[in-house]
Amino acid sequence: MLSERDDPIIAIATPPGRGAVGVVRISGKQLGPFVQQLVKRALKPRQSHLVTLHDTQGDTIDQVLAVFFPAPHSYTGEDVLELQGHGGAVVLNMLVSHCLFLAKDAPADQPASLPHLRMARPGEFTERAYLNDKLDLAQAEAVADLIDAQTQAAVRSAGRSLEGEFSRRVDELAQALVHVRMQIEACLDFPEEDLDFIEQMQVQQQLIQLKEKLHALMAQAQQGRLLRDGLKLVIAGQPNAGKSSLLNALAGADVAIVTPVAGTTRDVLTQTIHIEGVPVHVLDTAGLRDEADADEIERIGMTRAWSHIEQADLVVLLDDLSRQHDTLYIQAQARLQEKMERSRTAHTPLLTVHNKLDMASGNGKTGICISAKTGEGLDALRERVLSLVGWQAGLNEGVFTARTRHVDALRSTLQHVDQALAWLALPAPALDVLAEECRLAHQSLSTLTGKFTPDDLLGEIFSRFCIGK
C-alpha cells in the first residue's frame, strides 16, 4: 500500500492567470505506462516532443510540448512529466482533469496506470526533491526565496543558497564539531584515558576557532535575512513632529497627507522602500501625546502605534527642532522617550532623529539631524538605519539568503559552544556535560540543512511554497 509520500502528484506549475505558456507537472514512481497512455508514443528522455492531447470524446484539448525526465535525473528525483501548453487557466485545468481521469478511470480494456494520482500540496515537488536528496533543506528554502525575491540583491543571495553556498559553510562547521566530539567521547568510552592538558588545550583551540567561524557565518546569515524579510521601521513622535513628511521623503512620493493640523495621521500608513537592496517597511504612525488630550479616534490610532512599536525591528523617535524652547514640549518628549524605552523589546534599537533643520539649528544635538522638507541628512539617516540592524555594506558580496530560523539555529549553536568552552575552562571539566553541549551544538547546526529536522518543521516550511513547486 502506498503512503501519501509515494503517491504520484500533479499540479499547474505556473502562476494563475493568462499567459503565453502554462506548465502542468507530474511526479511519481514509474510514470512510463501513464506517459505512453497519455501521449500515445514513446518520449525520449529530456527532449521536447510536440503532442496534441484529446479528451475522451476525441476533441482537442491543447497542443503541448511534452518533456519526460526519468528518475533520478529530475527535479524531484522521481519520474517527472512536464506538459508545456498555452497559459490559459481553463485549458490548464482541462489538462489536469484529463490526466487525473486517464490515471484513475482508464477504459475498461486497460488497467488504471496511476490509480493514486492526486493534486500536489503547496511545495510538495520541492519537498520530494529534499526527501530524495536532490536538495538539502537550506537549498529547498532557497527555491521559495528566489521566487519571492523583491530585489536584485535578494535574487543573487537566494541563488547562492540554491547553489549550496550556505550548506557548504554549515557542513564545514558540522565536520569540525564532529571532530571535537570524537575526541571528547573517546575519553568517555575509555575512562582510564582522561583528557590530558595537551588534548584539553587542543579541544579548546578548536572550539574557539569554531566560535569565530560561527560568528562570521551568523553575520552573513543576518545580512541574508534582511535581504529576504526586510526590516520593519516605525516612525513615532509627538503630533506635528514631521513623521508623515519623513515617510514621504524616504518614499520619494506623497504617500501621506501632510498638514499643519496636529493629529492629521490617525491610522498607520505603510510604505516599502529599498536601501542598498534591503526592503525597509516604513510605518508612519499617529502622533503620540497624553490620551486625556486626544479624542476617541486619535486614541485608537495611538494604541495601534504602540502596538507596532512593540513589534518593530527599529524605532525612529522624531524630535521637532523648532520647539526646543517649548518647555511643555520638552517635558512631553522626555516622557515619550521614557515610555518608548519600556515598550520596545530589548533587542530593538531606538534612534532619536531631530527633524526640521530647515527651521532651527541642530547645534548641540547628538544623533541624526535632518530636514524631511529639504532632504538634508537623509543619506546619513539611511546609513544609520542599516547599521543599527546589523547591515554591513562590505559584506554584501557573497551573502546567501537566510531566514529567522537559520539565525536562531546559529545563535543556539553559539550558545552551546560557549557553554562547552566554559566547562572546558574548569580545572577538572565534566566530560559528560562537555560532550552533551557539543552534541546539542551539532544538533542545532544540523537543523539548518535538515539532518535533524523534525517532521512538523518540514511541514511548516514546505506549506509556504506555491502549488506546483
C-alpha positions as CSV (number, residue, x, y, z in Angstrom):
1,M,0.0,0.0,0.0
2,L,1.4,3.4,-1.0
3,S,1.9,6.1,1.6
4,E,1.0,9.6,0.8
5,R,4.6,10.4,0.1
6,D,4.6,7.6,-2.5
7,D,1.5,8.9,-4.4
8,P,2.1,10.4,-7.8
9,I,1.2,14.1,-7.8
10,I,0.1,16.6,-10.3
11,A,-0.2,20.4,-10.3
12,I,-0.1,23.5,-12.5
13,A,3.4,24.8,-12.0
14,T,2.9,28.3,-13.5
15,P,1.1,31.3,-11.8
16,P,-2.7,31.6,-12.2
17,G,-3.9,34.0,-14.9
18,R,-3.4,34.5,-18.6
19,G,0.0,33.9,-20.2
20,A,1.7,32.6,-23.3
21,V,2.8,29.4,-21.7
22,G,1.5,27.3,-18.8
23,V,3.1,24.2,-17.4
24,V,1.5,21.1,-15.8
25,R,3.9,19.0,-13.8
26,I,3.5,15.3,-12.8
27,S,5.9,13.5,-10.5
28,G,5.9,9.9,-9.3
29,K,7.5,6.5,-9.5
30,Q,7.3,4.5,-12.8
31,L,5.4,7.1,-14.8
32,G,6.3,5.3,-18.1
33,P,3.0,3.4,-18.7
34,F,1.0,6.6,-17.9
35,V,3.1,8.7,-20.3
36,Q,2.6,6.2,-23.0
37,Q,-1.2,6.2,-22.4
38,L,-1.4,10.0,-22.3
39,V,0.7,10.9,-25.4
40,K,0.3,7.7,-27.4
41,R,4.0,7.5,-28.2
42,A,7.4,6.9,-26.5
43,L,9.2,10.0,-25.4
44,K,13.0,10.3,-25.5
45,P,14.3,11.4,-22.1
46,R,14.8,15.2,-21.6
47,Q,13.7,16.1,-25.1
48,S,10.7,18.2,-26.1
49,H,8.0,16.4,-28.2
50,L,5.1,18.2,-29.8
51,V,1.9,16.4,-28.8
52,T,-1.8,17.1,-29.4
53,L,-3.9,15.9,-26.5
54,H,-7.6,14.9,-26.9
55,D,-10.3,14.3,-24.4
56,T,-12.3,11.1,-24.2
57,Q,-14.7,12.4,-26.9
58,G,-11.8,12.9,-29.3
59,D,-11.9,16.7,-29.1
60,T,-8.6,18.6,-28.9
61,I,-7.7,20.0,-25.5
62,D,-4.4,21.6,-26.4
63,Q,-1.2,21.2,-28.4
64,V,1.7,20.9,-25.9
65,L,5.4,20.3,-25.6
66,A,5.8,17.1,-23.5
67,V,9.1,16.5,-21.7
68,F,9.8,13.3,-19.8
69,F,12.6,13.3,-17.1
70,P,13.2,9.7,-15.9
71,A,14.4,9.2,-12.3
72,P,16.8,10.1,-10.8
73,H,17.6,12.8,-13.3
74,S,14.8,15.1,-12.5
75,Y,13.9,18.0,-10.1
76,T,12.2,15.7,-7.6
77,G,14.4,12.6,-8.1
78,E,11.3,10.7,-9.3
79,D,10.0,10.3,-12.9
80,V,8.7,13.7,-13.9
81,L,6.5,14.7,-16.9
82,E,6.0,18.3,-17.9
83,L,3.3,19.4,-20.3
84,Q,4.0,22.9,-21.6
85,G,0.8,24.2,-23.1
86,H,-1.0,27.5,-23.6
87,G,-1.2,29.7,-20.5
88,G,-5.0,30.0,-20.0
89,A,-6.5,28.9,-16.7
90,V,-9.3,26.9,-18.3
91,V,-7.1,25.0,-20.7
92,L,-4.6,24.1,-18.0
93,N,-7.3,22.9,-15.7
94,M,-8.7,20.8,-18.5
95,L,-5.2,19.2,-19.0
96,V,-5.1,18.4,-15.2
97,S,-8.6,16.9,-15.2
98,H,-7.8,14.8,-18.3
99,C,-4.6,13.5,-16.7
100,L,-6.5,12.6,-13.5
101,F,-9.2,10.9,-15.5
102,L,-6.8,8.8,-17.5
103,A,-4.8,7.8,-14.5
104,K,-7.7,6.6,-12.4
105,D,-10.6,5.9,-14.8
106,A,-8.9,4.2,-17.8
107,P,-11.1,2.4,-20.4
108,A,-12.4,-0.9,-19.4
109,D,-9.9,-2.8,-21.5
110,Q,-6.9,-1.1,-19.9
111,P,-5.7,-1.1,-16.3
112,A,-5.5,2.2,-14.5
113,S,-1.9,3.4,-15.0
114,L,-1.7,5.8,-12.0
115,P,-4.7,5.0,-9.7
116,H,-3.3,7.0,-6.8
117,L,-2.5,10.2,-8.8
118,R,-3.6,13.3,-6.8
119,M,-3.3,17.0,-6.7
120,A,0.0,18.2,-5.1
121,R,0.1,20.1,-1.9
122,P,2.0,23.5,-1.8
123,G,5.7,22.9,-2.0
124,E,5.3,19.1,-2.4
125,F,7.5,18.9,-5.5
126,T,10.4,20.6,-3.7
127,E,9.7,18.5,-0.6
128,R,10.2,15.4,-2.7
129,A,13.4,16.8,-4.0
130,Y,14.6,17.2,-0.4
131,L,13.4,13.8,0.6
132,N,15.2,12.2,-2.4
133,D,18.5,14.1,-1.6
134,K,18.3,16.3,-4.6
135,L,18.4,19.4,-2.4
136,D,19.1,19.9,1.3
137,L,16.7,21.9,3.4
138,A,18.6,25.2,3.1
139,Q,18.6,24.8,-0.7
140,A,14.9,23.8,-0.7
141,E,14.0,27.0,1.2
142,A,16.2,29.0,-1.3
143,V,13.8,27.9,-4.1
144,A,10.9,29.7,-2.4
145,D,13.2,32.7,-1.6
146,L,14.3,33.0,-5.2
147,I,10.6,33.1,-6.3
148,D,9.7,35.6,-3.7
149,A,12.8,37.9,-4.1
150,Q,11.9,41.6,-4.4
151,T,15.3,43.0,-5.2
152,Q,18.3,42.0,-7.4
153,A,20.4,41.6,-4.3
154,A,17.8,39.2,-2.9
155,V,17.8,37.2,-6.1
156,R,21.6,36.9,-6.1
157,S,21.7,35.8,-2.4
158,A,19.0,33.2,-3.0
159,G,20.9,31.9,-6.0
160,R,24.0,31.4,-3.8
161,S,22.0,29.4,-1.3
162,L,20.4,27.3,-4.1
163,E,23.8,26.5,-5.4
164,G,24.8,25.3,-1.9
165,E,27.0,28.1,-0.6
166,F,25.2,28.3,2.8
167,S,25.1,24.5,3.1
168,R,28.8,24.1,2.4
169,R,29.6,26.6,5.2
170,V,27.3,24.7,7.6
171,D,28.8,21.3,6.6
172,E,32.3,22.6,7.3
173,L,31.3,23.7,10.8
174,A,29.5,20.4,11.4
175,Q,32.6,18.4,10.4
176,A,34.6,20.5,12.9
177,L,32.1,19.7,15.6
178,V,32.2,16.0,14.8
179,H,36.0,16.1,15.2
180,V,35.7,17.7,18.6
181,R,33.0,15.3,19.7
182,M,35.1,12.3,18.7
183,Q,38.0,13.4,20.9
184,I,35.8,14.0,23.9
185,E,33.6,10.9,23.6
186,A,36.7,8.7,23.1
187,C,37.7,9.7,26.6
188,L,34.2,8.9,27.9
189,D,34.4,5.4,26.2
190,F,37.8,4.8,27.8
191,P,37.6,6.3,31.3
192,E,41.2,5.4,32.1
193,E,42.3,7.7,29.2
194,D,41.4,11.1,30.7
195,L,41.5,14.3,28.7
196,D,45.1,15.4,29.4
197,F,46.3,19.0,29.4
198,I,47.5,19.0,25.8
199,E,44.3,17.4,24.4
200,Q,42.3,19.9,26.5
201,M,44.1,22.8,25.0
202,Q,43.7,21.4,21.5
203,V,39.9,21.0,22.0
204,Q,39.7,24.4,23.5
205,Q,41.5,25.9,20.5
206,Q,39.3,24.0,18.1
207,L,36.2,25.3,19.8
208,I,37.5,28.9,19.8
209,Q,38.1,28.7,16.0
210,L,34.7,27.2,15.6
211,K,33.1,30.0,17.5
212,E,34.9,32.6,15.3
213,K,33.6,30.9,12.2
214,L,30.1,30.7,13.6
215,H,30.2,34.5,14.3
216,A,31.2,35.2,10.7
217,L,28.5,32.8,9.4
218,M,25.9,34.4,11.6
219,A,26.8,37.9,10.4
220,Q,26.3,36.8,6.8
221,A,23.0,35.0,7.8
222,Q,21.8,38.2,9.4
223,Q,22.5,40.0,6.1
224,G,20.7,37.3,4.2
225,R,17.7,37.5,6.5
226,L,17.5,41.3,6.0
227,L,17.6,40.8,2.2
228,R,14.8,38.2,2.4
229,D,12.5,39.6,5.0
230,G,13.4,43.3,5.1
231,L,13.0,45.3,8.3
232,K,10.1,47.0,10.0
233,L,10.9,50.6,10.8
234,V,8.3,52.6,12.8
235,I,8.4,56.4,12.8
236,A,7.0,57.7,16.1
237,G,6.8,61.0,17.8
238,Q,4.5,63.8,19.0
239,P,1.9,65.3,16.7
240,N,3.3,67.6,14.0
241,A,6.9,66.4,14.5
242,G,7.1,65.7,10.8
243,K,6.5,61.9,10.7
244,S,4.4,61.9,7.5
245,S,6.8,64.3,5.9
246,L,9.7,61.9,6.7
247,L,7.7,59.0,5.2
248,N,7.2,61.0,2.0
249,A,10.8,62.0,1.9
250,L,12.0,58.4,2.3
251,A,9.5,57.1,-0.2
252,G,10.2,59.8,-2.8
253,A,6.5,60.4,-3.2
254,D,3.5,62.0,-1.4
255,V,2.1,58.8,0.1
256,A,0.9,60.5,3.3
257,I,-1.2,63.6,3.8
258,V,0.8,66.5,5.4
259,T,-1.0,69.5,7.0
260,P,-0.1,71.9,9.9
261,V,-3.1,70.4,11.8
262,A,-2.0,68.2,14.7
263,G,-3.4,64.7,14.5
264,T,-3.8,64.5,10.7
265,T,-2.5,60.9,10.7
266,R,-5.0,58.8,12.6
267,D,-4.1,55.3,11.3
268,V,-0.9,53.5,10.4
269,L,0.5,54.1,6.9
270,T,3.0,51.7,5.4
271,Q,5.4,52.1,2.5
272,T,8.2,49.8,1.4
273,I,11.4,51.4,0.3
274,H,14.8,49.8,-0.6
275,I,18.1,50.9,0.9
276,E,21.1,49.1,-0.6
277,G,18.8,46.3,-1.7
278,V,17.3,45.8,1.7
279,P,13.5,46.1,1.8
280,V,12.5,48.6,4.6
281,H,8.9,48.6,5.6
282,V,8.4,52.2,6.9
283,L,5.3,52.8,9.1
284,D,4.0,56.3,9.8
285,T,2.1,56.3,13.0
286,A,-0.4,58.6,14.8
287,G,1.1,61.4,16.9
288,L,1.7,60.3,20.5
289,R,0.6,62.5,23.3
290,D,-1.4,62.3,26.6
291,E,-4.5,60.4,25.9
292,A,-6.6,62.8,28.0
293,D,-5.9,65.5,25.3
294,A,-7.0,63.2,22.4
295,D,-10.4,62.2,21.0
296,E,-11.6,58.6,20.7
297,I,-10.4,58.1,17.1
298,E,-7.0,59.6,17.9
299,R,-6.7,57.3,21.0
300,I,-7.3,54.3,18.7
301,G,-4.6,55.5,16.4
302,M,-2.2,55.8,19.3
303,T,-3.0,52.3,20.6
304,R,-2.1,50.9,17.1
305,A,1.1,53.0,17.1
306,W,2.3,51.5,20.4
307,S,1.4,48.0,19.1
308,H,3.6,48.5,16.1
309,I,6.4,49.9,18.2
310,E,6.4,46.7,20.3
311,Q,6.8,44.7,17.1
312,A,9.4,46.9,15.2
313,D,12.9,46.0,14.2
314,L,13.8,49.7,14.6
315,V,12.0,52.6,16.1
316,V,12.8,56.2,14.9
317,L,11.7,58.7,17.6
318,L,11.2,62.0,15.8
319,D,12.1,65.2,17.6
320,D,10.9,68.7,16.5
321,L,13.9,71.1,16.5
322,S,11.6,74.1,16.0
323,R,10.2,73.5,19.5
324,Q,13.4,73.3,21.5
325,H,12.4,76.3,23.6
326,D,8.9,75.0,24.4
327,T,9.1,73.7,28.0
328,L,5.9,71.7,27.8
329,Y,7.1,70.0,24.5
330,I,10.5,69.1,26.0
331,Q,8.8,67.6,29.1
332,A,6.4,65.6,26.9
333,Q,9.3,64.4,24.7
334,A,11.2,63.1,27.7
335,R,8.1,61.2,29.0
336,L,7.6,59.8,25.5
337,Q,11.2,58.6,25.2
338,E,11.0,57.0,28.7
339,K,7.8,55.2,27.8
340,M,9.2,54.1,24.5
341,E,12.3,52.6,26.2
342,R,9.9,50.5,28.2
343,S,7.6,49.5,25.4
344,R,10.1,48.3,22.8
345,T,11.7,44.9,23.0
346,A,15.2,44.7,24.5
347,H,16.9,44.0,21.1
348,T,15.0,46.7,19.2
349,P,17.2,49.8,18.6
350,L,15.7,53.2,19.3
351,L,17.0,56.0,17.1
352,T,16.3,59.6,18.0
353,V,16.2,61.8,14.9
354,H,16.0,65.6,15.1
355,N,13.8,67.0,12.3
356,K,13.2,70.4,10.8
357,L,16.8,71.6,10.3
358,D,15.3,74.0,7.8
359,M,13.6,75.8,10.6
360,A,16.2,75.6,13.5
361,S,19.8,74.7,14.2
362,G,20.8,71.2,15.3
363,N,23.8,72.5,17.3
364,G,24.4,70.6,20.5
365,K,22.2,67.7,19.4
366,T,23.5,64.2,19.5
367,G,22.3,61.7,16.9
368,I,21.0,62.4,13.4
369,C,19.7,65.8,12.4
370,I,17.6,66.0,9.2
371,S,15.1,68.1,7.3
372,A,12.3,66.0,5.9
373,K,11.3,69.0,3.9
374,T,14.7,69.7,2.1
375,G,16.2,66.2,2.3
376,E,19.2,67.3,4.3
377,G,20.6,64.5,6.4
378,L,18.5,61.7,4.9
379,D,21.6,59.9,3.5
380,A,23.1,59.8,6.9
381,L,19.8,58.5,8.3
382,R,19.6,55.7,5.7
383,E,23.2,54.6,6.6
384,R,22.4,54.7,10.3
385,V,19.2,52.7,9.9
386,L,21.1,49.8,8.2
387,S,24.0,49.9,10.6
388,L,21.6,49.6,13.7
389,V,20.0,46.4,12.4
390,G,23.4,44.8,11.7
391,W,23.8,45.5,7.9
392,Q,27.4,45.6,6.8
393,A,27.8,47.2,3.4
394,G,31.1,45.4,2.6
395,L,29.7,42.0,3.5
396,N,27.0,42.1,0.7
397,E,29.2,40.2,-1.8
398,G,28.9,36.5,-1.2
399,V,25.9,36.8,1.1
400,F,23.4,33.9,0.9
401,T,19.7,34.1,1.7
402,A,18.7,33.2,5.3
403,R,15.6,33.0,7.4
404,T,14.9,33.8,11.0
405,R,15.0,30.1,11.9
406,H,18.6,29.9,10.4
407,V,19.7,32.8,12.6
408,D,18.1,31.3,15.6
409,A,19.8,27.9,14.9
410,L,23.2,29.6,14.6
411,R,22.6,31.5,17.8
412,S,21.6,28.3,19.6
413,T,24.8,26.6,18.3
414,L,26.9,29.5,19.5
415,Q,25.3,29.3,23.0
416,H,26.2,25.6,23.3
417,V,29.7,26.2,22.1
418,D,30.1,29.0,24.7
419,Q,28.8,26.6,27.4
420,A,31.3,24.0,26.2
421,L,34.2,26.5,26.4
422,A,33.0,27.5,29.9
423,W,33.1,23.9,31.1
424,L,36.4,23.3,29.4
425,A,38.0,26.2,31.4
426,L,37.3,24.5,34.7
427,P,40.3,22.7,36.4
428,A,38.6,19.3,36.0
429,P,35.9,19.6,33.3
430,A,33.0,17.1,33.5
431,L,33.4,15.3,30.2
432,D,29.8,14.0,30.0
433,V,28.5,17.6,30.3
434,L,31.1,18.8,27.8
435,A,30.1,16.1,25.3
436,E,26.4,16.9,25.7
437,E,27.0,20.6,25.0
438,C,28.9,19.7,21.8
439,R,26.1,17.2,20.8
440,L,23.5,19.9,21.3
441,A,25.6,22.4,19.3
442,H,25.9,19.8,16.5
443,Q,22.1,19.1,16.6
444,S,21.2,22.8,16.4
445,L,23.6,23.3,13.4
446,S,22.3,20.3,11.6
447,T,18.7,21.6,11.6
448,L,19.9,24.2,9.0
449,T,20.3,21.6,6.3
450,G,17.7,19.1,7.6
451,K,19.9,16.4,9.2
452,F,17.9,16.6,12.5
453,T,14.8,18.4,11.4
454,P,11.5,17.2,12.9
455,D,8.6,16.4,10.6
456,D,6.4,19.2,11.9
457,L,9.0,21.8,11.0
458,L,9.3,20.2,7.5
459,G,5.6,20.5,7.0
460,E,5.6,24.2,8.1
461,I,8.5,25.0,5.7
462,F,7.0,23.4,2.6
463,S,3.5,24.5,3.2
464,R,4.6,28.1,2.5
465,F,5.6,27.2,-1.1
466,C,3.4,27.8,-4.1
467,I,1.5,24.9,-5.5
468,G,3.4,23.2,-8.4
469,K,6.8,23.9,-6.8
